[in-house]
């Protein structure tokens, strides 16, 4: 007996569109993060580098978190109301875990360091030789883009089949 609640066709399609758009926005924001980090590292002009770091520090976290949370909510809604379920298929479960992990990393690892990134950018523009280290900024877009790309591949190919349930769960 299935406990899946069904959405109407139009509501399911709208939810799927919002899910795909939010995932695309998230990937796009990560690309912007990568561009800002690379500009901060390799631009010749200290003002350009400083502006890149200030933009990164001011404008990245909230759009990224909102797109990730919209992707999470719509994914949960689709998982709870379609045949795929939340923990019925491995590919859905892995996507759920990746989304939760990345949203958590935005809040726990990325957001707290953004004021220092802004200050680094301002100092770079003011003096040309700021104090501090921003070399770790390579990791957020590299990790996130890799995992979001992997989640996209999972959504397209749907590998691994069903999650096996224990015999006691089948009764």
C-alpha positions as CSV (number, residue, x, y, z in Angstrom):
1,X,0.0,0.0,0.0
2,X,1.4,3.4,-1.0
3,X,1.3,6.3,1.3
4,X,2.4,8.8,-1.4
5,X,0.2,11.8,-1.6
6,X,-0.3,12.9,-5.2
7,X,0.0,16.5,-6.5
8,X,-2.2,17.5,-9.4
9,X,-0.4,17.4,-12.8
10,X,0.0,21.1,-13.1
11,X,1.2,21.6,-9.5
12,X,3.7,18.8,-9.9
13,X,5.0,20.3,-13.2
14,X,5.2,23.7,-11.6
15,X,7.1,22.3,-8.6
16,X,9.5,20.5,-10.9
17,X,10.1,23.7,-12.9
18,X,10.9,25.6,-9.7
19,X,13.1,22.8,-8.6
20,X,15.1,22.8,-11.8
21,X,15.3,26.6,-11.9
22,X,16.5,26.8,-8.3
23,X,19.2,24.1,-9.0
24,X,20.2,26.0,-12.1
25,X,20.4,29.3,-10.1
26,X,22.5,27.6,-7.5
27,X,24.9,26.4,-10.1
28,X,25.0,29.8,-11.7
29,X,25.7,31.5,-8.4
30,X,28.6,29.0,-7.8
31,X,30.0,29.9,-11.2
32,X,29.8,33.6,-10.2
33,X,31.7,32.7,-7.0
34,X,34.3,31.0,-9.0
35,X,34.7,34.0,-11.3
36,X,35.0,36.4,-8.4
37,X,37.6,34.2,-6.7
38,X,39.6,33.8,-9.9
39,X,39.3,37.6,-10.5
40,X,40.5,38.2,-7.0
41,X,43.5,36.0,-7.5
42,X,44.6,36.9,-11.0
43,X,43.5,40.4,-11.9
44,X,46.4,42.8,-12.3
45,X,44.7,45.8,-10.8
46,X,44.3,45.8,-7.0
47,X,41.1,47.8,-7.2
48,X,39.6,45.1,-9.5
49,X,40.7,42.4,-7.1
50,X,39.4,44.3,-4.1
51,X,36.0,44.8,-5.8
52,X,35.8,41.1,-6.6
53,X,36.4,40.2,-2.9
54,X,34.0,42.8,-1.7
55,X,31.3,41.6,-4.0
56,X,32.0,38.0,-2.9
57,X,31.7,39.0,0.7
58,X,28.5,41.0,0.3
59,X,26.4,39.3,-2.2
60,X,27.0,35.6,-2.4
61,X,25.7,33.9,0.7
62,X,22.0,34.8,0.7
63,X,21.2,34.1,-3.0
64,X,23.1,30.8,-2.7
65,X,21.4,29.8,0.5
66,X,17.9,30.8,-0.8
67,X,18.4,28.9,-4.1
68,X,19.6,25.9,-2.1
69,X,16.7,26.0,0.3
70,X,14.2,26.4,-2.5
71,X,15.8,23.4,-4.2
72,X,15.5,21.5,-1.0
73,X,11.9,22.3,-0.3
74,X,10.8,21.6,-3.9
75,X,12.8,18.3,-3.9
76,X,11.2,17.3,-0.6
77,X,7.8,18.1,-2.0
78,X,8.5,16.1,-5.2
79,X,9.9,13.2,-3.2
80,X,6.9,13.0,-0.9
81,X,4.4,13.3,-3.7
82,X,5.8,11.2,-6.6
83,X,6.7,7.6,-7.2
84,X,10.4,8.3,-6.5
85,X,9.9,8.9,-2.8
86,X,12.5,10.4,-0.5
87,X,14.3,7.3,0.5
88,X,12.9,4.8,-2.0
89,X,15.7,5.2,-4.6
90,X,19.4,5.7,-3.9
91,X,19.7,8.6,-6.4
92,X,17.0,10.6,-4.6
93,X,18.5,9.9,-1.2
94,X,22.0,10.9,-2.3
95,X,20.6,14.1,-3.8
96,X,18.8,14.9,-0.6
97,X,21.9,14.3,1.5
98,X,24.0,16.5,-0.9
99,X,21.5,19.3,-0.7
100,X,21.4,19.2,3.1
101,X,25.2,19.0,3.2
102,X,25.7,22.0,0.9
103,X,23.1,24.1,2.6
104,X,24.8,23.4,5.9
105,X,28.2,24.3,4.6
106,X,26.9,27.6,3.3
107,X,25.7,28.5,6.8
108,X,28.5,26.9,8.9
109,X,31.6,27.3,6.7
110,X,31.0,30.0,4.1
111,X,28.9,32.6,5.7
112,X,31.0,33.2,8.8
113,X,34.1,34.1,6.8
114,X,32.5,36.6,4.4
115,X,33.0,39.7,6.6
116,X,36.8,39.0,6.5
117,X,36.6,38.6,2.8
118,X,34.9,42.0,2.5
119,X,37.6,43.5,4.7
120,X,40.3,41.9,2.7
121,X,38.9,43.4,-0.5
122,X,38.6,46.9,1.1
123,X,42.2,46.7,2.5
124,X,43.4,45.5,-0.9
125,X,41.9,48.6,-2.6
126,X,43.2,50.9,0.1
127,X,46.8,49.7,0.5
128,X,47.4,47.2,-2.4
129,X,48.9,44.7,0.0
130,X,46.3,43.5,2.5
131,X,46.9,41.2,5.4
132,X,45.1,37.9,5.6
133,X,44.7,34.8,3.5
134,X,42.0,34.1,1.0
135,X,43.5,31.0,-0.6
136,X,40.8,28.8,1.0
137,X,38.2,30.5,-1.2
138,X,39.0,28.1,-4.0
139,X,37.2,25.3,-2.1
140,X,33.6,26.5,-1.9
141,X,32.9,26.8,-5.6
142,X,35.1,23.8,-6.4
143,X,33.3,21.5,-4.0
144,X,29.8,22.9,-4.6
145,X,30.1,22.8,-8.4
146,X,31.4,19.3,-8.3
147,X,28.6,18.1,-6.0
148,X,25.8,20.0,-7.8
149,X,27.1,18.6,-11.1
150,X,27.0,15.1,-9.6
151,X,23.4,15.7,-8.4
152,X,22.4,16.7,-11.9
153,X,23.9,13.5,-13.3
154,X,22.0,11.5,-10.7
155,X,18.7,13.3,-11.7
156,X,19.3,12.5,-15.4
157,X,20.6,8.9,-15.1
158,X,18.8,7.7,-11.9
159,X,21.4,5.0,-11.1
160,X,21.6,2.3,-8.4
161,X,18.0,1.2,-8.1
162,X,15.8,1.0,-5.0
163,X,17.0,1.3,-1.5
164,X,16.6,-2.2,0.1
165,X,14.4,-2.4,3.1
166,X,14.9,-4.7,6.0
167,X,12.5,-7.7,6.2
168,X,10.9,-6.2,9.4
169,X,10.1,-3.0,7.5
170,X,8.1,-4.8,4.8
171,X,5.3,-6.0,7.1
